């Protein structure tokens, strides 16, 4: 996933979390945290254009 998409997804999750906190909506808060975790997980996956991205899995 591209850097801009990751940053947008992270920002979207943080915005949802802030709104959920103001409204007191637990379901929306959990949804926001899941979205942020998904964005963090995408950061850990190697990019498709990085030929050495899988090197750590081989060693």
PDBQT receptor file of N, H, CA, C and O in Angstrom, charges set to zero:
ATOM      1  N   UNK A   1       0.861  -1.173   0.000  1.00  0.00    +0.000 N 
ATOM      2  CA  UNK A   1       0.000   0.000   0.000  1.00  0.00    +0.000 C 
ATOM      3  C   UNK A   1       0.903   1.230   0.000  1.00  0.00    +0.000 C 
ATOM      4  O   UNK A   1       1.950   1.242   0.647  1.00  0.00    +0.000 OA
ATOM      5  N   UNK A   2       0.494   2.246  -0.720  1.00  0.00    +0.000 N 
ATOM      6  H   UNK A   2      -0.357   2.236  -1.245  1.00  0.00    +0.000 HD
ATOM      7  CA  UNK A   2       1.307   3.442  -0.839  1.00  0.00    +0.000 C 
ATOM      8  C   UNK A   2       1.358   4.250   0.439  1.00  0.00    +0.000 C 
ATOM      9  O   UNK A   2       0.474   4.154   1.291  1.00  0.00    +0.000 OA
ATOM     10  N   UNK A   3       2.398   5.040   0.558  1.00  0.00    +0.000 N 
ATOM     11  H   UNK A   3       3.116   5.117  -0.134  1.00  0.00    +0.000 HD
ATOM     12  CA  UNK A   3       2.608   5.859   1.745  1.00  0.00    +0.000 C 
ATOM     13  C   UNK A   3       1.459   6.836   1.968  1.00  0.00    +0.000 C 
ATOM     14  O   UNK A   3       1.032   7.052   3.102  1.00  0.00    +0.000 OA
ATOM     15  N   UNK A   4       0.967   7.418   0.894  1.00  0.00    +0.000 N 
ATOM     16  H   UNK A   4       1.314   7.242  -0.027  1.00  0.00    +0.000 HD
ATOM     17  CA  UNK A   4      -0.123   8.385   1.020  1.00  0.00    +0.000 C 
ATOM     18  C   UNK A   4      -1.400   7.690   1.479  1.00  0.00    +0.000 C 
ATOM     19  O   UNK A   4      -2.135   8.218   2.313  1.00  0.00    +0.000 OA
ATOM     20  N   UNK A   5      -1.660   6.506   0.932  1.00  0.00    +0.000 N 
ATOM     21  H   UNK A   5      -1.063   6.077   0.255  1.00  0.00    +0.000 HD
ATOM     22  CA  UNK A   5      -2.858   5.761   1.335  1.00  0.00    +0.000 C 
ATOM     23  C   UNK A   5      -2.766   5.347   2.803  1.00  0.00    +0.000 C 
ATOM     24  O   UNK A   5      -3.758   5.408   3.531  1.00  0.00    +0.000 OA
ATOM     25  N   UNK A   6      -1.577   4.926   3.237  1.00  0.00    +0.000 N 
ATOM     26  H   UNK A   6      -0.772   4.876   2.646  1.00  0.00    +0.000 HD
ATOM     27  CA  UNK A   6      -1.394   4.550   4.643  1.00  0.00    +0.000 C 
ATOM     28  C   UNK A   6      -1.647   5.730   5.553  1.00  0.00    +0.000 C 
ATOM     29  O   UNK A   6      -2.330   5.608   6.569  1.00  0.00    +0.000 OA
ATOM     30  N   UNK A   7      -1.087   6.887   5.181  1.00  0.00    +0.000 N 
ATOM     31  H   UNK A   7      -0.531   6.986   4.356  1.00  0.00    +0.000 HD
ATOM     32  CA  UNK A   7      -1.253   8.087   6.000  1.00  0.00    +0.000 C 
ATOM     33  C   UNK A   7      -2.720   8.512   6.033  1.00  0.00    +0.000 C 
ATOM     34  O   UNK A   7      -3.220   8.941   7.073  1.00  0.00    +0.000 OA
ATOM     35  N   UNK A   8      -3.402   8.396   4.911  1.00  0.00    +0.000 N 
ATOM     36  H   UNK A   8      -2.996   8.047   4.066  1.00  0.00    +0.000 HD
ATOM     37  CA  UNK A   8      -4.820   8.754   4.864  1.00  0.00    +0.000 C 
ATOM     38  C   UNK A   8      -5.645   7.806   5.724  1.00  0.00    +0.000 C 
ATOM     39  O   UNK A   8      -6.553   8.236   6.436  1.00  0.00    +0.000 OA
ATOM     40  N   UNK A   9      -5.330   6.523   5.658  1.00  0.00    +0.000 N 
ATOM     41  H   UNK A   9      -4.592   6.174   5.080  1.00  0.00    +0.000 HD
ATOM     42  CA  UNK A   9      -6.061   5.544   6.469  1.00  0.00    +0.000 C 
ATOM     43  C   UNK A   9      -5.814   5.775   7.958  1.00  0.00    +0.000 C 
ATOM     44  O   UNK A   9      -6.731   5.663   8.772  1.00  0.00    +0.000 OA
ATOM     45  N   UNK A  10      -4.580   6.094   8.305  1.00  0.00    +0.000 N 
ATOM     46  H   UNK A  10      -3.835   6.185   7.644  1.00  0.00    +0.000 HD
ATOM     47  CA  UNK A  10      -4.234   6.379   9.702  1.00  0.00    +0.000 C 
ATOM     48  C   UNK A  10      -4.979   7.621  10.185  1.00  0.00    +0.000 C 
ATOM     49  O   UNK A  10      -5.524   7.630  11.289  1.00  0.00    +0.000 OA
ATOM     50  N   UNK A  11      -5.003   8.669   9.360  1.00  0.00    +0.000 N 
ATOM     51  H   UNK A  11      -4.560   8.662   8.464  1.00  0.00    +0.000 HD
ATOM     52  CA  UNK A  11      -5.698   9.907   9.732  1.00  0.00    +0.000 C 
ATOM     53  C   UNK A  11      -7.196   9.673   9.868  1.00  0.00    +0.000 C 
ATOM     54  O   UNK A  11      -7.838  10.215  10.768  1.00  0.00    +0.000 OA
ATOM     55  N   UNK A  12      -7.746   8.865   8.976  1.00  0.00    +0.000 N 
ATOM     56  H   UNK A  12      -7.225   8.425   8.245  1.00  0.00    +0.000 HD
ATOM     57  CA  UNK A  12      -9.174   8.547   9.032  1.00  0.00    +0.000 C 
ATOM     58  C   UNK A  12      -9.500   7.814  10.334  1.00  0.00    +0.000 C 
ATOM     59  O   UNK A  12     -10.511   8.097  10.977  1.00  0.00    +0.000 OA
ATOM     60  N   UNK A  13      -8.652   6.888  10.710  1.00  0.00    +0.000 N 
ATOM     61  H   UNK A  13      -7.831   6.658  10.188  1.00  0.00    +0.000 HD
ATOM     62  CA  UNK A  13      -8.848   6.147  11.965  1.00  0.00    +0.000 C 
ATOM     63  C   UNK A  13      -8.771   7.049  13.173  1.00  0.00    +0.000 C 
ATOM     64  O   UNK A  13      -9.569   6.919  14.102  1.00  0.00    +0.000 OA
ATOM     65  N   UNK A  14      -7.812   7.970  13.171  1.00  0.00    +0.000 N 
ATOM     66  H   UNK A  14      -7.163   8.076  12.417  1.00  0.00    +0.000 HD
ATOM     67  CA  UNK A  14      -7.670   8.897  14.297  1.00  0.00    +0.000 C 
ATOM     68  C   UNK A  14      -8.862   9.845  14.393  1.00  0.00    +0.000 C 
ATOM     69  O   UNK A  14      -9.322  10.164  15.489  1.00  0.00    +0.000 OA
ATOM     70  N   UNK A  15      -9.361  10.292  13.240  1.00  0.00    +0.000 N 
ATOM     71  H   UNK A  15      -8.987  10.033  12.350  1.00  0.00    +0.000 HD
ATOM     72  CA  UNK A  15     -10.523  11.175  13.233  1.00  0.00    +0.000 C 
ATOM     73  C   UNK A  15     -11.756  10.443  13.769  1.00  0.00    +0.000 C 
ATOM     74  O   UNK A  15     -12.520  10.997  14.559  1.00  0.00    +0.000 OA
ATOM     75  N   UNK A  16     -11.942   9.202  13.334  1.00  0.00    +0.000 N 
ATOM     76  H   UNK A  16     -11.322   8.752  12.692  1.00  0.00    +0.000 HD
ATOM     77  CA  UNK A  16     -13.064   8.404  13.824  1.00  0.00    +0.000 C 
ATOM     78  C   UNK A  16     -12.955   8.198  15.340  1.00  0.00    +0.000 C 
ATOM     79  O   UNK A  16     -13.950   8.269  16.061  1.00  0.00    +0.000 OA
ATOM     80  N   UNK A  17     -11.737   7.945  15.803  1.00  0.00    +0.000 N 
ATOM     81  H   UNK A  17     -10.929   7.887  15.217  1.00  0.00    +0.000 HD
ATOM     82  CA  UNK A  17     -11.533   7.720  17.230  1.00  0.00    +0.000 C 
ATOM     83  C   UNK A  17     -11.881   8.969  18.036  1.00  0.00    +0.000 C 
ATOM     84  O   UNK A  17     -12.496   8.873  19.099  1.00  0.00    +0.000 OA
ATOM     85  N   UNK A  18     -11.490  10.139  17.533  1.00  0.00    +0.000 N 
ATOM     86  H   UNK A  18     -10.991  10.217  16.670  1.00  0.00    +0.000 HD
ATOM     87  CA  UNK A  18     -11.806  11.391  18.228  1.00  0.00    +0.000 C 
ATOM     88  C   UNK A  18     -13.310  11.641  18.262  1.00  0.00    +0.000 C 
ATOM     89  O   UNK A  18     -13.850  12.060  19.285  1.00  0.00    +0.000 OA
ATOM     90  N   UNK A  19     -13.981  11.385  17.149  1.00  0.00    +0.000 N 
ATOM     91  H   UNK A  19     -13.542  11.044  16.318  1.00  0.00    +0.000 HD
ATOM     92  CA  UNK A  19     -15.435  11.563  17.098  1.00  0.00    +0.000 C 
ATOM     93  C   UNK A  19     -16.118  10.581  18.037  1.00  0.00    +0.000 C 
ATOM     94  O   UNK A  19     -17.069  10.941  18.730  1.00  0.00    +0.000 OA
ATOM     95  N   UNK A  20     -15.638   9.342  18.063  1.00  0.00    +0.000 N 
ATOM     96  H   UNK A  20     -14.866   9.050  17.500  1.00  0.00    +0.000 HD
ATOM     97  CA  UNK A  20     -16.221   8.327  18.939  1.00  0.00    +0.000 C 
ATOM     98  C   UNK A  20     -16.058   8.714  20.403  1.00  0.00    +0.000 C 
ATOM     99  O   UNK A  20     -16.946   8.471  21.220  1.00  0.00    +0.000 OA
ATOM    100  N   UNK A  21     -14.923   9.315  20.729  1.00  0.00    +0.000 N 
ATOM    101  H   UNK A  21     -14.202   9.513  20.065  1.00  0.00    +0.000 HD
ATOM    102  CA  UNK A  21     -14.683   9.731  22.113  1.00  0.00    +0.000 C 
ATOM    103  C   UNK A  21     -15.648  10.842  22.515  1.00  0.00    +0.000 C 
ATOM    104  O   UNK A  21     -16.172  10.839  23.629  1.00  0.00    +0.000 OA
ATOM    105  N   UNK A  22     -15.881  11.784  21.618  1.00  0.00    +0.000 N 
ATOM    106  H   UNK A  22     -15.455  11.786  20.713  1.00  0.00    +0.000 HD
ATOM    107  CA  UNK A  22     -16.809  12.887  21.906  1.00  0.00    +0.000 C 
ATOM    108  C   UNK A  22     -18.232  12.355  22.054  1.00  0.00    +0.000 C 
ATOM    109  O   UNK A  22     -18.960  12.759  22.960  1.00  0.00    +0.000 OA
ATOM    110  N   UNK A  23     -18.626  11.442  21.157  1.00  0.00    +0.000 N 
ATOM    111  H   UNK A  23     -18.035  11.113  20.420  1.00  0.00    +0.000 HD
ATOM    112  CA  UNK A  23     -19.987  10.912  21.169  1.00  0.00    +0.000 C 
ATOM    113  C   UNK A  23     -20.181   9.802  22.200  1.00  0.00    +0.000 C 
ATOM    114  O   UNK A  23     -21.311   9.473  22.561  1.00  0.00    +0.000 OA
ATOM    115  N   UNK A  24     -19.092   9.236  22.662  1.00  0.00    +0.000 N 
ATOM    116  H   UNK A  24     -18.174   9.503  22.369  1.00  0.00    +0.000 HD
ATOM    117  CA  UNK A  24     -19.187   8.115  23.598  1.00  0.00    +0.000 C 
ATOM    118  C   UNK A  24     -19.624   6.829  22.915  1.00  0.00    +0.000 C 
ATOM    119  O   UNK A  24     -20.265   5.982  23.536  1.00  0.00    +0.000 OA
ATOM    120  N   UNK A  25     -19.285   6.678  21.654  1.00  0.00    +0.000 N 
ATOM    121  H   UNK A  25     -18.764   7.366  21.149  1.00  0.00    +0.000 HD
ATOM    122  CA  UNK A  25     -19.681   5.511  20.864  1.00  0.00    +0.000 C 
ATOM    123  C   UNK A  25     -18.554   4.478  20.873  1.00  0.00    +0.000 C 
ATOM    124  O   UNK A  25     -17.540   4.642  20.196  1.00  0.00    +0.000 OA
ATOM    125  N   UNK A  26     -18.747   3.424  21.642  1.00  0.00    +0.000 N 
ATOM    126  H   UNK A  26     -19.571   3.291  22.192  1.00  0.00    +0.000 HD
ATOM    127  CA  UNK A  26     -17.731   2.385  21.777  1.00  0.00    +0.000 C 
ATOM    128  C   UNK A  26     -17.510   1.601  20.497  1.00  0.00    +0.000 C 
ATOM    129  O   UNK A  26     -16.381   1.222  20.184  1.00  0.00    +0.000 OA
ATOM    130  N   UNK A  27     -18.586   1.355  19.753  1.00  0.00    +0.000 N 
ATOM    131  H   UNK A  27     -19.503   1.662  20.007  1.00  0.00    +0.000 HD
ATOM    132  CA  UNK A  27     -18.476   0.591  18.504  1.00  0.00    +0.000 C 
ATOM    133  C   UNK A  27     -17.636   1.352  17.479  1.00  0.00    +0.000 C 
ATOM    134  O   UNK A  27     -16.785   0.769  16.809  1.00  0.00    +0.000 OA
ATOM    135  N   UNK A  28     -17.880   2.647  17.365  1.00  0.00    +0.000 N 
ATOM    136  H   UNK A  28     -18.572   3.121  17.909  1.00  0.00    +0.000 HD
ATOM    137  CA  UNK A  28     -17.121   3.472  16.427  1.00  0.00    +0.000 C 
ATOM    138  C   UNK A  28     -15.660   3.558  16.856  1.00  0.00    +0.000 C 
ATOM    139  O   UNK A  28     -14.765   3.577  16.010  1.00  0.00    +0.000 OA
ATOM    140  N   UNK A  29     -15.415   3.609  18.152  1.00  0.00    +0.000 N 
ATOM    141  H   UNK A  29     -16.141   3.594  18.839  1.00  0.00    +0.000 HD
ATOM    142  CA  UNK A  29     -14.039   3.658  18.665  1.00  0.00    +0.000 C 
ATOM    143  C   UNK A  29     -13.284   2.382  18.290  1.00  0.00    +0.000 C 
ATOM    144  O   UNK A  29     -12.137   2.444  17.847  1.00  0.00    +0.000 OA
ATOM    145  N   UNK A  30     -13.923   1.234  18.465  1.00  0.00    +0.000 N 
ATOM    146  H   UNK A  30     -14.855   1.184  18.824  1.00  0.00    +0.000 HD
ATOM    147  CA  UNK A  30     -13.281  -0.032  18.114  1.00  0.00    +0.000 C 
ATOM    148  C   UNK A  30     -13.028  -0.123  16.607  1.00  0.00    +0.000 C 
ATOM    149  O   UNK A  30     -12.000  -0.640  16.170  1.00  0.00    +0.000 OA
ATOM    150  N   UNK A  31     -13.970   0.379  15.831  1.00  0.00    +0.000 N 
ATOM    151  H   UNK A  31     -14.805   0.799  16.187  1.00  0.00    +0.000 HD
ATOM    152  CA  UNK A  31     -13.802   0.395  14.375  1.00  0.00    +0.000 C 
ATOM    153  C   UNK A  31     -12.600   1.261  13.993  1.00  0.00    +0.000 C 
ATOM    154  O   UNK A  31     -11.823   0.900  13.110  1.00  0.00    +0.000 OA
ATOM    155  N   UNK A  32     -12.456   2.395  14.658  1.00  0.00    +0.000 N 
ATOM    156  H   UNK A  32     -13.088   2.688  15.375  1.00  0.00    +0.000 HD
ATOM    157  CA  UNK A  32     -11.342   3.299  14.381  1.00  0.00    +0.000 C 
ATOM    158  C   UNK A  32     -10.009   2.654  14.752  1.00  0.00    +0.000 C 
ATOM    159  O   UNK A  32      -9.033   2.758  14.010  1.00  0.00    +0.000 OA
ATOM    160  N   UNK A  33      -9.976   1.990  15.899  1.00  0.00    +0.000 N 
ATOM    161  H   UNK A  33     -10.769   1.905  16.502  1.00  0.00    +0.000 HD
ATOM    162  CA  UNK A  33      -8.736   1.333  16.319  1.00  0.00    +0.000 C 
ATOM    163  C   UNK A  33      -8.372   0.199  15.364  1.00  0.00    +0.000 C 
ATOM    164  O   UNK A  33      -7.196  -0.016  15.074  1.00  0.00    +0.000 OA
ATOM    165  N   UNK A  34      -9.375  -0.524  14.878  1.00  0.00    +0.000 N 
ATOM    166  H   UNK A  34     -10.331  -0.349  15.114  1.00  0.00    +0.000 HD
ATOM    167  CA  UNK A  34      -9.115  -1.602  13.921  1.00  0.00    +0.000 C 
ATOM    168  C   UNK A  34      -8.552  -1.031  12.625  1.00  0.00    +0.000 C 
ATOM    169  O   UNK A  34      -7.658  -1.620  12.017  1.00  0.00    +0.000 OA
ATOM    170  N   UNK A  35      -9.067   0.097  12.214  1.00  0.00    +0.000 N 
ATOM    171  H   UNK A  35      -9.793   0.576  12.708  1.00  0.00    +0.000 HD
ATOM    172  CA  UNK A  35      -8.575   0.732  10.988  1.00  0.00    +0.000 C 
ATOM    173  C   UNK A  35      -7.117   1.173  11.159  1.00  0.00    +0.000 C 
ATOM    174  O   UNK A  35      -6.306   1.027  10.244  1.00  0.00    +0.000 OA
ATOM    175  N   UNK A  36      -6.797   1.710  12.332  1.00  0.00    +0.000 N 
ATOM    176  H   UNK A  36      -7.456   1.829  13.075  1.00  0.00    +0.000 HD
ATOM    177  CA  UNK A  36      -5.417   2.125  12.589  1.00  0.00    +0.000 C 
ATOM    178  C   UNK A  36      -4.487   0.910  12.644  1.00  0.00    +0.000 C 
ATOM    179  O   UNK A  36      -3.369   0.959  12.130  1.00  0.00    +0.000 OA
ATOM    180  N   UNK A  37      -4.950  -0.182  13.269  1.00  0.00    +0.000 N 
ATOM    181  H   UNK A  37      -5.857  -0.222  13.687  1.00  0.00    +0.000 HD
ATOM    182  CA  UNK A  37      -4.131  -1.396  13.322  1.00  0.00    +0.000 C 
ATOM    183  C   UNK A  37      -3.904  -1.941  11.918  1.00  0.00    +0.000 C 
ATOM    184  O   UNK A  37      -2.813  -2.418  11.607  1.00  0.00    +0.000 OA
ATOM    185  N   UNK A  38      -4.918  -1.874  11.078  1.00  0.00    +0.000 N 
ATOM    186  H   UNK A  38      -5.804  -1.486  11.331  1.00  0.00    +0.000 HD
ATOM    187  CA  UNK A  38      -4.771  -2.317   9.690  1.00  0.00    +0.000 C 
ATOM    188  C   UNK A  38      -3.743  -1.497   8.952  1.00  0.00    +0.000 C 
ATOM    189  O   UNK A  38      -2.970  -2.029   8.155  1.00  0.00    +0.000 OA
ATOM    190  N   UNK A  39      -3.730  -0.212   9.212  1.00  0.00    +0.000 N 
ATOM    191  H   UNK A  39      -4.358   0.220   9.859  1.00  0.00    +0.000 HD
ATOM    192  CA  UNK A  39      -2.753   0.668   8.590  1.00  0.00    +0.000 C 
ATOM    193  C   UNK A  39      -1.343   0.329   9.072  1.00  0.00    +0.000 C 
ATOM    194  O   UNK A  39      -0.395   0.335   8.287  1.00  0.00    +0.000 OA
ATOM    195  N   UNK A  40      -1.212   0.037  10.357  1.00  0.00    +0.000 N 
ATOM    196  H   UNK A  40      -1.982   0.032  10.994  1.00  0.00    +0.000 HD
ATOM    197  CA  UNK A  40       0.096  -0.332  10.901  1.00  0.00    +0.000 C 
ATOM    198  C   UNK A  40       0.563  -1.657  10.331  1.00  0.00    +0.000 C 
ATOM    199  O   UNK A  40       1.753  -1.842  10.073  1.00  0.00    +0.000 OA
ATOM    200  N   UNK A  41      -0.368  -2.581  10.132  1.00  0.00    +0.000 N 
ATOM    201  H   UNK A  41      -1.334  -2.431  10.342  1.00  0.00    +0.000 HD
ATOM    202  CA  UNK A  41      -0.022  -3.873   9.552  1.00  0.00    +0.000 C 
ATOM    203  C   UNK A  41       0.462  -3.698   8.117  1.00  0.00    +0.000 C 
ATOM    204  O   UNK A  41       1.385  -4.386   7.681  1.00  0.00    +0.000 OA
ATOM    205  N   UNK A  42      -0.160  -2.780   7.384  1.00  0.00    +0.000 N 
ATOM    206  H   UNK A  42      -0.910  -2.221   7.738  1.00  0.00    +0.000 HD
ATOM    207  CA  UNK A  42       0.262  -2.503   6.014  1.00  0.00    +0.000 C 
ATOM    208  C   UNK A  42       1.684  -1.957   5.986  1.00  0.00    +0.000 C 
ATOM    209  O   UNK A  42       2.428  -2.208   5.038  1.00  0.00    +0.000 OA
ATOM    210  N   UNK A  43       2.064  -1.212   7.023  1.00  0.00    +0.000 N 
ATOM    211  H   UNK A  43       1.460  -1.008   7.793  1.00  0.00    +0.000 HD
ATOM    212  CA  UNK A  43       3.421  -0.678   7.099  1.00  0.00    +0.000 C 
ATOM    213  C   UNK A  43       4.445  -1.802   7.212  1.00  0.00    +0.000 C 
ATOM    214  O   UNK A  43       5.566  -1.667   6.721  1.00  0.00    +0.000 OA
ATOM    215  N   UNK A  44       4.079  -2.891   7.844  1.00  0.00    +0.000 N 
ATOM    216  H   UNK A  44       3.168  -3.000   8.242  1.00  0.00    +0.000 HD
ATOM    217  CA  UNK A  44       5.011  -3.987   8.073  1.00  0.00    +0.000 C 
ATOM    218  C   UNK A  44       5.194  -4.860   6.838  1.00  0.00    +0.000 C 
ATOM    219  O   UNK A  44       6.204  -5.551   6.712  1.00  0.00    +0.000 OA
ATOM    220  N   UNK A  45       4.219  -4.833   5.922  1.00  0.00    +0.000 N 
ATOM    221  H   UNK A  45       3.398  -4.271   6.025  1.00  0.00    +0.000 HD
ATOM    222  CA  UNK A  45       4.308  -5.632   4.710  1.00  0.00    +0.000 C 
ATOM    223  C   UNK A  45       5.240  -4.956   3.711  1.00  0.00    +0.000 C 
ATOM    224  O   UNK A  45       5.170  -3.743   3.517  1.00  0.00    +0.000 OA
ATOM    225  N   UNK A  46       6.106  -5.730   3.081  1.00  0.00    +0.000 N 
ATOM    226  H   UNK A  46       6.164  -6.716   3.239  1.00  0.00    +0.000 HD
ATOM    227  CA  UNK A  46       7.009  -5.132   2.091  1.00  0.00    +0.000 C 
ATOM    228  C   UNK A  46       6.244  -4.656   0.871  1.00  0.00    +0.000 C 
ATOM    229  O   UNK A  46       5.234  -5.244   0.486  1.00  0.00    +0.000 OA
ATOM    230  N   UNK A  47       6.729  -3.599   0.277  1.00  0.00    +0.000 N 
ATOM    231  H   UNK A  47       7.550  -3.120   0.590  1.00  0.00    +0.000 HD
ATOM    232  CA  UNK A  47       6.092  -3.067  -0.918  1.00  0.00    +0.000 C 
ATOM    233  C   UNK A  47       6.348  -3.954  -2.123  1.00  0.00    +0.000 C 
ATOM    234  O   UNK A  47       7.335  -4.688  -2.160  1.00  0.00    +0.000 OA
ATOM    235  N   UNK A  48       5.474  -3.891  -3.094  1.00  0.00    +0.000 N 
ATOM    236  H   UNK A  48       4.672  -3.294  -3.064  1.00  0.00    +0.000 HD
ATOM    237  CA  UNK A  48       5.607  -4.745  -4.261  1.00  0.00    +0.000 C 
ATOM    238  C   UNK A  48       6.772  -4.319  -5.155  1.00  0.00    +0.000 C 
ATOM    239  O   UNK A  48       7.260  -5.121  -5.952  1.00  0.00    +0.000 OA
ATOM    240  N   UNK A  49       7.216  -3.092  -5.037  1.00  0.00    +0.000 N 
ATOM    241  H   UNK A  49       6.820  -2.440  -4.390  1.00  0.00    +0.000 HD
ATOM    242  CA  UNK A  49       8.324  -2.613  -5.858  1.00  0.00    +0.000 C 
ATOM    243  C   UNK A  49       9.679  -2.807  -5.192  1.00  0.00    +0.000 C 
ATOM    244  O   UNK A  49      10.707  -2.490  -5.790  1.00  0.00    +0.000 OA
ATOM    245  N   UNK A  50       9.702  -3.314  -3.985  1.00  0.00    +0.000 N 
ATOM    246  H   UNK A  50       8.867  -3.571  -3.499  1.00  0.00    +0.000 HD
ATOM    247  CA  UNK A  50      10.935  -3.508  -3.244  1.00  0.00    +0.000 C 
ATOM    248  C   UNK A  50      11.392  -4.966  -3.392  1.00  0.00    +0.000 C 
ATOM    249  O   UNK A  50      10.842  -5.842  -2.725  1.00  0.00    +0.000 OA
ATOM    250  N   UNK A  51      12.378  -5.244  -4.244  1.00  0.00    +0.000 N 
ATOM    251  H   UNK A  51      12.824  -4.532  -4.786  1.00  0.00    +0.000 HD
ATOM    252  CA  UNK A  51      12.789  -6.629  -4.466  1.00  0.00    +0.000 C 
ATOM    253  C   UNK A  51      13.445  -7.263  -3.239  1.00  0.00    +0.000 C 
ATOM    254  O   UNK A  51      13.468  -8.489  -3.130  1.00  0.00    +0.000 OA
ATOM    255  N   UNK A  52      13.971  -6.471  -2.326  1.00  0.00    +0.000 N 
ATOM    256  H   UNK A  52      13.952  -5.475  -2.415  1.00  0.00    +0.000 HD
ATOM    257  CA  UNK A  52      14.605  -7.007  -1.123  1.00  0.00    +0.000 C 
ATOM    258  C   UNK A  52      13.655  -7.019   0.061  1.00  0.00    +0.000 C 
ATOM    259  O   UNK A  52      14.067  -7.333   1.178  1.00  0.00    +0.000 OA
ATOM    260  N   UNK A  53      12.403  -6.685  -0.159  1.00  0.00    +0.000 N 
ATOM    261  H   UNK A  53      12.068  -6.430  -1.066  1.00  0.00    +0.000 HD
ATOM    262  CA  UNK A  53      11.430  -6.614   0.922  1.00  0.00    +0.000 C 
ATOM    263  C   UNK A  53      11.196  -7.941   1.618  1.00  0.00    +0.000 C 
ATOM    264  O   UNK A  53      10.859  -7.955   2.802  1.00  0.00    +0.000 OA
ATOM    265  N   UNK A  54      11.363  -9.054   0.924  1.00  0.00    +0.000 N 
ATOM    266  H   UNK A  54      11.637  -9.043  -0.038  1.00  0.00    +0.000 HD
ATOM    267  CA  UNK A  54      11.140 -10.364   1.505  1.00  0.00    +0.000 C 
ATOM    268  C   UNK A  54      12.418 -10.988   2.041  1.00  0.00    +0.000 C 
ATOM    269  O   UNK A  54      12.395 -12.130   2.499  1.00  0.00    +0.000 OA
ATOM    270  N   UNK A  55      13.505 -10.285   1.997  1.00  0.00    +0.000 N 
ATOM    271  H   UNK A  55      13.524  -9.357   1.625  1.00  0.00    +0.000 HD
ATOM    272  CA  UNK A  55      14.795 -10.824   2.409  1.00  0.00    +0.000 C 
ATOM    273  C   UNK A  55      14.780 -11.276   3.873  1.00  0.00    +0.000 C 
ATOM    274  O   UNK A  55      15.370 -12.305   4.203  1.00  0.00    +0.000 OA
ATOM    275  N   UNK A  56      14.117 -10.527   4.748  1.00  0.00    +0.000 N 
ATOM    276  H   UNK A  56      13.637  -9.691   4.480  1.00  0.00    +0.000 HD
ATOM    277  CA  UNK A  56      14.086 -10.897   6.155  1.00  0.00    +0.000 C 
ATOM    278  C   UNK A  56      13.352 -12.215   6.389  1.00  0.00    +0.000 C 
ATOM    279  O   UNK A  56      13.615 -12.895   7.381  1.00  0.00    +0.000 OA
ATOM    280  N   UNK A  57      12.455 -12.581   5.510  1.00  0.00    +0.000 N 
ATOM    281  H   UNK A  57      12.241 -12.029   4.704  1.00  0.00    +0.000 HD
ATOM    282  CA  UNK A  57      11.742 -13.850   5.646  1.00  0.00    +0.000 C 
ATOM    283  C   UNK A  57      12.625 -15.034   5.264  1.00  0.00    +0.000 C 
ATOM    284  O   UNK A  57      12.387 -16.155   5.713  1.00  0.00    +0.000 OA
ATOM    285  N   UNK A  58      13.627 -14.794   4.451  1.00  0.00    +0.000 N 
ATOM    286  H   UNK A  58      13.821 -13.883   4.086  1.00  0.00    +0.000 HD
ATOM    287  CA  UNK A  58      14.501 -15.871   3.978  1.00  0.00    +0.000 C 
ATOM    288  C   UNK A  58      15.610 -16.192   4.962  1.00  0.00    +0.000 C 
ATOM    289  O   UNK A  58      16.151 -17.297   4.940  1.00  0.00    +0.000 OA
ATOM    290  N   UNK A  59      15.954 -15.259   5.815  1.00  0.00    +0.000 N 
ATOM    291  H   UNK A  59      15.514 -14.361   5.833  1.00  0.00    +0.000 HD
ATOM    292  CA  UNK A  59      17.066 -15.484   6.740  1.00  0.00    +0.000 C 
ATOM    293  C   UNK A  59      16.590 -15.919   8.095  1.00  0.00    +0.000 C 
ATOM    294  O   UNK A  59      17.403 -16.150   8.990  1.00  0.00    +0.000 OA
TER     295      UNK A  59
